[in-house]
Amino acid sequence: MAEPGAPDSVAPAHCPPIFQHEMKQLHSSKILNLCDLVQGRPVLLVNTASHCGFTKQFGDLEKIHQQYKDQGLVVIGVSSDSFNQEADDEAAAADVCFKNFGVSFTMLATVPVKGAEAHPLFKEVARQDTAPKWNFYKYLVNRQGQIVDSNSSMTLPSDKALQKLLAAE
């Protein structure tokens, strides 16, 4: 098995490079293959932190997940302490998103999302668009692994942008 965060040695040919990683699920020993998780579907990728002023957006992201999951949207939250606002341990971070906000979409364990230390997933995000400038940056990624829209911490993706992402081939 590849190291968490390292490109998989055998990634499916149809899986875009942005998702050719294995990452640990938040507050779990389970390692998730992002190619298997995404399976060629569009993605809303968000860097999160449990002690941020935008933490209430977990509830909004869960609503987006519930509204669009049957249409194929995959919501992935990635815990990060890059802005010094994540809980000190995974159990506390998990409590915030799972217990306080009822998150049922995939949450990944804490990784750096900016700078030289950024996880390869977020290095590719920065290459294609821009690195997160704060917690709760949101990236809409099409089936081909291209970022087609991004939103700052202040903004949720619009229904129009989500519908356009889901309709794109």
Residue pairs with C-beta under 8 A, 6 or more apart in sequence:
1 22
1 31
2 8
2 9
2 22
3 22
4 21
4 22
4 23
4 24
4 31
4 109
5 21
5 22
5 23
5 111
5 119
5 120
5 121
6 21
6 22
6 120
7 17
7 20
7 21
7 120
8 20
8 21
8 22
8 33
8 35
11 20
11 35
12 35
14 40
15 35
15 38
15 40
15 145
16 144
16 145
16 146
17 124
17 145
18 121
18 124
18 125
18 128
18 141
18 145
19 34
19 35
19 37
19 38
19 43
19 121
19 145
20 34
20 35
21 34
21 119
21 120
21 121
22 31
22 32
22 33
22 34
23 31
23 32
23 34
23 78
23 108
23 109
23 111
23 119
23 121
24 30
24 31
24 32
24 108
24 109
25 31
25 32
25 106
25 107
25 108
25 109
26 77
26 79
26 90
26 93
26 94
26 97
26 107
26 108
26 109
26 110
27 90
27 91
27 93
27 94
27 98
27 109
28 109
32 106
32 108
34 76
34 121
37 74
37 76
37 106
38 74
39 74
40 143
41 72
41 73
41 74
41 143
42 72
42 73
42 74
42 140
42 141
42 142
42 143
42 165
42 166
42 168
43 73
43 74
43 75
43 76
43 139
43 140
43 141
44 61
44 64
44 73
44 74
44 75
44 76
44 138
44 139
44 140
44 141
44 157
44 162
45 76
45 78
45 121
45 125
45 138
45 139
45 141
46 61
46 75
46 76
46 77
46 78
46 136
46 137
46 138
46 139
47 77
47 78
47 80
47 82
47 113
47 122
47 132
47 135
47 136
47 137
48 55
48 58
48 77
48 78
48 79
48 80
48 97
48 107
48 135
48 136
49 55
49 79
49 80
49 81
49 83
49 85
49 86
49 135
49 136
50 79
50 85
50 86
50 87
50 92
50 93
50 96
50 97
51 85
51 86
51 87
51 96
52 83
52 85
52 134
52 135
52 136
52 153
54 134
54 135
54 136
54 153
55 96
55 101
55 136
56 101
57 136
57 153
57 156
58 77
58 96
58 97
58 100
58 101
58 103
59 101
59 102
60 156
61 75
61 77
61 103
61 105
61 156
62 101
62 102
62 103
62 104
62 105
64 73
64 75
64 156
64 157
64 162
65 73
65 75
65 104
65 105
66 104
68 75
68 162
68 166
69 75
69 105
71 166
72 166
73 162
73 165
73 166
74 105
74 106
75 105
75 106
76 105
76 106
76 107
76 108
77 97
77 103
77 105
77 106
77 107
77 108
78 107
78 108
78 111
78 113
78 119
78 121
78 122
79 86
79 90
79 93
79 107
79 108
79 109
79 110
79 111
80 86
80 110
80 111
80 112
80 113
80 132
80 135
81 110
81 112
82 112
82 113
82 114
82 115
82 118
82 132
83 134
83 135
85 135
86 93
86 110
87 93
87 96
90 109
90 110
93 110
94 107
97 103
97 107
98 107
111 118
111 119
111 121
111 122
112 118
112 119
112 122
113 119
113 122
113 125
113 131
113 132
114 122
114 126
114 131
114 132
115 131
118 126
118 131
122 131
122 132
125 131
125 132
125 139
125 147
128 146
128 147
129 139
129 147
129 150
130 150
133 152
133 153
134 152
134 153
135 153
136 153
137 150
137 151
137 152
137 153
138 150
138 151
138 155
138 156
138 157
139 147
139 149
139 150
140 147
140 148
140 149
140 150
140 157
140 161
140 162
140 165
141 147
141 148
142 148
142 165
142 168
143 168
143 169
148 164
148 165
148 168
149 157
149 161
149 165
151 157
